[in-house]
């Protein structure tokens, strides 16, 4: 699955989200990915709920196209990257 496609899914399904997706095990491993997602929608949510928003945004791709996704979620106030 193309990384920009994953970023677009996240950004289009989570309010004002900015997503950056990378291959955590190198350029040829499409199954193990990492994502940094920043959105005001995460404000006041637990980490579990933040991650669930991202999984929901992926529209079932976690069970078909993505084997593992290492997530880091932030509100805009928390993110310094």
KANORNOR-V309041 format. One line per field, one symbol per residue. phi: phi as a letter, one per 40 degrees, with the letter a starting at -180 (. if undefined). burial: b if it has 24 or more other C-alpha atoms within 12 Angstrom, else e. Layout:
phi->???
burial->???
This chain:
phi->.cccccdcdcccbbdfcbbbbbccbhcbbccbbbabbbacccdgccdcccccdcdcccfgcccbbbcabcbbbacdcccbc
burial->bebeebbbbbbeebeebbbbbbbeeeeeeebbbbbbbbbebbeeeeeeebbebbbebbeeeeeeebeebbbbbbbeeeeee
